[in-house]
Amino acid sequence: MNPRVVIAPHSNERVRDWPAGHVRQLAILCVERLDAIVEFVGSRAQRHSVNTMIRALPADRYVNRCGLLSWEQSGSLMRTAACVVSNDTGIGHSAAQLGVPVVSVFSAKHSPLEWMPRGPHVSVLIRRTACSLCGVFGNSVADCPHDLRCLADIAPSDVFEEIRRLIVRPPRPADALAGQNPVPSAP
């Protein structure tokens, strides 16, 4: 049976969203290297964006469920997932509480020590930059004077390796809080 990877590519602020091209490349890596089925979750307003991300990819391997599921149905989907990938958003918190492995991609806007999902199998990826913990608020990349470098510098391969690590050898509960496995700081 193919593992399911659930991706929540959007938060409620664009300045916390990992770039769409990175999300697409991660989804492709999951299908090519894990033989996974990738399912996207989010709101109805995010459906078009995800359709754009997965355009021309096989519909049987890349499924856009944005706007189609209730919270309860999203929880049921996450329970069957091998891993959930999210930004700093509620989906990551929900999956972590269910005990599902979570890779959470954080912008440098918030401290993951304060805002990370809490659960037994959580990995947070953050790229520390000179402007870390900037507190930028907004829905436009233009709101960040550094073009969201903190997110753009987290490579799809970095996130994929965390997925693979969590799927192959989920961490012990103490590992989730003691070592967040952050991506090394950018120079």
N, C-alpha and C positions, 0 to 999 in steps of 0.2 A: 504494500500500500504506500502511496506517495505521501511524504510528510507535507503538512500544511503550514505555510508561513503566512501569518496575518500581518499586513502593513497598514498602519494609520499614518498616512503621509502629511496630514495637516493638523495644525493646532488652531487656536482661535486668534493667533497673531502671525502674520507672515514672517515677522522677524524671528520667530522660533521654528520655522519650517526648514528642514533640510532641503536643498535644491532638488527640483523635480527630475532633472537629468540623473542625479545620484540615485534617487529612488528607483527610477527605471532600470539603471544599471544593476542595482542590488537585486531587483526582482529577476532580472535575466540571470545573474549569478546563481540565485537560489534554484531556478529551474534547471540550468545547465549542470551545476555541480552537486545538487542535492536531489535532483529529479523531483522537485517540490511542485506543489500547486500553490500559487500565491494569490491570496485573497485580500483585497483592499477594503477598508472600512472607513466610514466618515459620514458626514451629513449630505443631504440632498444637494446643497449648494456646492459641495466639493466633487460631485459626480463628474461634471464636465472636465475638470482639471485632471482627474484620474483617467478618464477616457483618453485624454490627450497624451498622458504619460505612457499608456499601454497600447496606443494605436499601432496597428500592424503586427502585434504579437498574438500568438495563438489563444483564442478565447477559452479553450479548454484548460489552459495552464495559468492564465492571468484573469482573475474574476473581479469585476468591480461591483462591490456590494454597497457602495456609498449611497446613503439615502433610502436603502431598501430594508434595513433591519432596525428593529426596536432595540433598546438597551438590553433587554432580556435575550433577544436573539443574538445580539453581538456577544454577550457573555457565553452563550452556548457555542458559538463559533470559536471563540477564544479557547474554551475548554478543550476543543479538539485539535488545537494548534500545537505544532512542535515548538514554535517560537512566535512571539509577537514583537514587532518593531514599531516604535512610535517616537515622536518628538516628545518634548516636555508637555505632556497632555494627559487627559483623563483616561484614555484607552490604556496607556501604559500602567497607570495606577490600578485600574480594574483587573487587567491581566495578572499583575503581580499579586494582587490579593487572592486571585484564583489559584496561585501557585504555578502558573504557566511561565516558562522562561521568557524574559523580556530583555530586549536590547533597546535602550532609550538614548536617542541622539539629542544632546543638549546644546543649545546656543550658549554663548558666554554671558547671556543676559541674567540668568539666575544661577545660584549656587546649587549644584546637584546634592550637596550634603543636606540642604534644607528641603529641596523640592523633588528629589528622586523618588521613583516608585519604590515601595517597600515590599519585599517578598523574598522568598528563599532562593530565587534564581534570577537575579537582576544584574545586568551589566549596563553601566552608564558610559557613554562615549562623549567626551567634551574636548575641545581643542582650546587650551588656554591661550589667550592673546593679550597684548598690552592693554587692551580696552576691556578685559574681562570684568564681569559684573557691572556692565554699563547701565543696565536698567532701561535701555532704549525700548520705547513702547510704540507700536504702530503696525500698520498693515501694508507698508510699502518698504521694499528694500532700500529705497531712497532715505528712509528714516535712520538707516545705519550709515555713518560716514565711511565705514570700512567695507562696504559691499558684503556684509555678513561673512567675512573671512572665517570667523570661528566655526561656521557650519560648512562652508564650501571646502575647507581644508580637511574635513573628515571624509576620507575616501570610501566609496562603496565596498572596496575589498576589506577595509578595516571593520566595517559593520558585518560583512559576511563572515569574517573569521570569528567574530564574537558569537554569531548565530551558530556556526559550526561547533565552537567550543561548548556552548550551552547545550546543544543537542547531543553531542557525543558524551560529554561529562558534565552534567549539571553540577554547579558548585554546592557545597554544604551550606546550610542556612547561615552560618557565621560569616561565610565568604562574601555574601551579598552586601553586608554593611561594613565589613572590615576593609575590603578591597574592591573598589568600584570598577577596576580595570579600565581607568580612563585612558584615552589615547594620549601619548606623550605630548607635552606642550610644544607648540610651534616655536621656532627660534625667533 
